[in-house]
Amino acid sequence: MPNIASAKKNMRKSRAATVRNRAQRSALRTALKKAKAADSAPDVKLAAVTLLDRAARKGLIHKNNAARNKSRLAKAANAQ
């Protein structure tokens, strides 16, 4: 446990960020699984793309990771 006030604050901030990131990453993964399902509607895929863009912009995932996933979703949509 830190003794310095700024270290205590940083610990609180990192805990809050961890919880927030975990929730957002989980929501993103769920959206991707729903979008990859064979019978998913176009609006489900669009929601997944939006979440990917936001996650990349916020630094939750790398921008290339988002681009790769978006490309795979588009490719799967065109194949159907």
C-alpha positions as CSV (number, residue, x, y, z in Angstrom):
1,M,0.0,0.0,0.0
2,P,1.5,3.3,-1.0
3,N,2.1,6.0,1.6
4,I,2.5,9.0,-0.7
5,A,-0.8,10.8,-1.6
6,S,-0.1,11.0,-5.3
7,A,0.7,7.3,-5.4
8,K,-2.6,6.5,-3.6
9,K,-4.5,8.6,-6.1
10,N,-2.7,6.8,-9.0
11,M,-3.7,3.5,-7.5
12,R,-7.3,4.6,-7.3
13,K,-7.2,5.8,-10.9
14,S,-5.6,2.7,-12.2
15,R,-8.2,0.5,-10.5
16,A,-11.0,2.6,-12.0
17,A,-9.4,2.4,-15.4
18,T,-9.0,-1.4,-15.1
19,V,-12.6,-1.9,-14.3
20,R,-13.7,0.4,-17.1
21,N,-11.4,-1.2,-19.7
22,R,-12.5,-4.7,-18.7
23,A,-16.1,-3.8,-19.2
24,Q,-15.5,-2.1,-22.5
25,R,-13.3,-5.0,-23.8
26,S,-16.0,-7.5,-22.8
27,A,-18.7,-5.5,-24.6
28,L,-16.4,-5.3,-27.7
29,R,-15.8,-9.0,-27.7
30,T,-19.5,-9.8,-27.2
31,A,-20.4,-7.5,-30.1
32,L,-17.8,-9.1,-32.3
33,K,-19.1,-12.6,-31.5
34,K,-22.7,-11.5,-32.4
35,A,-21.5,-9.8,-35.6
36,K,-19.6,-13.0,-36.7
37,A,-22.7,-15.1,-36.2
38,A,-24.0,-16.3,-39.5
39,D,-27.5,-14.8,-39.2
40,S,-26.5,-11.4,-37.8
41,A,-28.2,-8.4,-39.2
42,P,-26.3,-5.5,-40.8
43,D,-27.1,-3.2,-37.9
44,V,-25.3,-5.7,-35.6
45,K,-22.2,-5.5,-37.8
46,L,-22.4,-1.7,-37.9
47,A,-22.6,-1.6,-34.0
48,A,-19.5,-3.8,-33.8
49,V,-17.6,-1.6,-36.3
50,T,-18.6,1.5,-34.2
51,L,-17.3,-0.2,-31.0
52,L,-14.1,-1.2,-32.8
53,D,-13.5,2.4,-34.0
54,R,-14.1,3.8,-30.5
55,A,-11.9,1.2,-28.8
56,A,-9.1,2.1,-31.2
57,R,-9.5,5.8,-30.7
58,K,-9.5,5.4,-26.9
59,G,-6.5,3.2,-26.9
60,L,-8.3,0.1,-25.7
61,I,-7.0,-1.9,-28.7
62,H,-4.4,-1.1,-31.3
63,K,-5.6,0.7,-34.5
64,N,-4.3,-2.2,-36.6
65,N,-6.3,-4.7,-34.5
66,A,-9.5,-2.6,-35.1
67,A,-8.7,-2.4,-38.9
68,R,-8.1,-6.2,-39.1
69,N,-11.4,-7.0,-37.3
70,K,-13.3,-4.5,-39.5
71,S,-11.8,-6.0,-42.6
72,R,-12.8,-9.5,-41.5
73,L,-16.3,-8.4,-40.8
74,A,-16.6,-6.8,-44.2
75,K,-15.2,-9.8,-45.9
76,A,-17.7,-12.1,-44.1
77,A,-20.5,-9.8,-45.0
78,N,-19.6,-9.8,-48.7
79,A,-19.3,-13.6,-48.7
80,Q,-22.9,-14.1,-47.6
